[in-house]
């Protein structure tokens, strides 16, 4: 059922973006960052701390990368942590701003979904900033993800690459 809700929400957002002349579907994560080989995703440095739902847990980032789909302006931020855990954020870019927020507002970049190990996280007001660092051909990412049942995920990652699929 949750997958159906996710699909309907995503499809609705795409339809809204196609019908709004103020939204530029060419807004993508170009920002001077060229695509890299996925093998370079392991060069990332950083961690994500999960707290406020039991014992504090630090996830050490093993690899991280961003992908994008145009013209829909949908992007994905993938984190693979040491061990078996992973975190994926699905993002919708409507402006050239580097910040993404939830709850969704059609006039700003949004975090559409967050999944930990394939399970959708129910988010409360959250943000992620994907800041280009052209001199390194990578991004600096700051995550402040807050959830209803899984606590908060906060941290930074350097050298997050862009991968084309």
C-alpha positions in Angstrom: 0.0 0.0 0.0 2.8 2.4 0.9 4.4 1.8 -2.5 1.1 2.8 -4.2 1.0 6.0 -2.1 4.6 6.8 -3.0 4.0 6.2 -6.7 0.8 8.4 -6.8 2.5 11.2 -4.9 5.5 11.1 -7.2 3.4 11.0 -10.4 1.3 13.9 -9.1 4.4 16.0 -8.5 5.6 15.3 -12.0 2.3 16.4 -13.4 2.2 19.5 -11.3 5.8 20.4 -12.5 4.8 19.9 -16.2 1.8 22.3 -15.8 3.6 25.1 -14.0 5.5 27.6 -16.2 7.5 28.8 -13.2 9.2 25.5 -12.8 12.2 24.8 -15.0 12.6 21.0 -15.6 16.1 21.7 -16.8 17.0 22.5 -13.2 19.3 19.6 -12.5 22.3 18.9 -10.4 24.8 20.2 -13.1 26.3 23.0 -11.0 29.7 22.4 -12.6 30.0 18.9 -11.3 30.6 16.3 -14.0 29.7 12.6 -13.7 32.2 10.2 -12.2 32.6 6.5 -12.3 30.6 4.7 -9.6 33.8 3.2 -8.2 34.8 6.7 -7.0 31.8 6.7 -4.7 34.0 5.0 -2.1 36.2 8.1 -1.8 33.6 9.8 0.4 34.4 10.9 3.9 31.8 11.4 6.7 29.2 9.8 8.9 25.5 10.0 9.8 24.4 9.9 13.5 21.0 8.4 14.3 19.7 9.5 17.7 16.5 10.2 19.7 15.0 6.7 19.2 17.1 4.7 21.6 20.9 4.3 21.8 22.8 6.7 19.6 24.2 5.0 16.5 26.9 6.3 14.1 26.8 5.1 10.5 30.2 5.3 8.9 29.7 6.2 5.2 31.3 3.6 2.9 30.1 5.2 -0.3 27.8 7.9 -1.4 26.6 9.3 -4.7 23.9 11.4 -6.4 22.0 10.4 -9.6 19.5 12.4 -11.5 16.8 11.9 -14.0 15.9 14.7 -16.4 13.6 16.2 -17.5 11.6 15.2 -14.4 14.2 16.9 -12.1 14.2 13.9 -9.8 17.4 13.0 -8.1 18.5 10.3 -5.7 21.1 10.6 -3.0 22.5 7.2 -2.0 24.4 6.3 1.1 25.9 2.9 1.8 27.2 2.5 5.3 29.8 0.1 6.6 27.9 -3.1 7.3 24.6 -3.8 5.7 22.7 -0.5 6.1 21.8 2.0 3.4 19.9 5.3 3.2 18.3 6.7 0.0 16.7 10.1 -0.4 14.5 10.9 -3.5 14.7 14.5 -4.3 12.7 16.9 -6.5 14.6 19.9 -7.9 12.5 22.9 -9.0 15.0 25.8 -8.3 18.7 26.3 -8.5 18.9 26.4 -4.7 21.1 23.7 -3.1 18.7 22.9 -0.3 15.9 20.4 -0.2 13.1 20.3 2.4 10.1 18.3 3.7 7.2 18.9 4.0 6.9 19.5 0.3 6.2 22.9 -1.1 5.9 23.2 -4.9 7.9 26.4 -5.0 11.1 24.8 -3.4 13.3 21.8 -3.8 11.8 18.9 -1.8 12.7 15.6 -0.2 10.1 13.3 -1.6 11.0 10.1 0.2 13.6 8.7 2.5 14.3 4.9 2.8 16.5 3.1 5.3 17.4 -0.4 4.2 14.5 -0.3 1.7 11.9 0.8 4.3 10.2 4.2 3.9 10.8 6.6 6.7 7.9 8.8 7.8 9.5 12.2 7.8 8.8 15.3 9.8 10.3 18.7 8.9 13.8 17.8 7.5 16.4 19.2 5.1 19.4 18.2 3.1 21.9 20.5 1.4 23.8 19.3 -1.6 26.6 21.9 -2.1 28.7 21.7 -5.2 32.5 21.8 -4.9 33.6 22.1 -8.5 37.3 22.2 -7.5 36.9 18.6 -6.4 34.2 17.6 -9.0 32.0 16.5 -6.0 29.5 17.7 -3.5 29.5 18.4 0.2 26.2 17.1 1.7 24.7 18.1 5.0 21.8 15.9 6.2 19.2 16.8 8.9 16.6 14.1 8.5 13.9 13.8 11.2 11.5 10.9 11.4 8.4 10.0 13.4 9.5 6.6 14.5 13.2 6.2 13.7 14.7 9.3 15.3 17.0 11.9 13.7 19.7 11.3 11.1 22.3 14.1 11.1 25.7 14.3 9.5 27.9 15.5 6.7 29.7 13.8 3.8 32.5 15.2 1.6 33.4 14.1 -1.9 30.0 12.8 -2.8 30.1 12.2 -6.6 27.5 12.4 -9.3 26.8 9.2 -11.3 24.8 9.1 -14.5 22.6 6.1 -15.1 
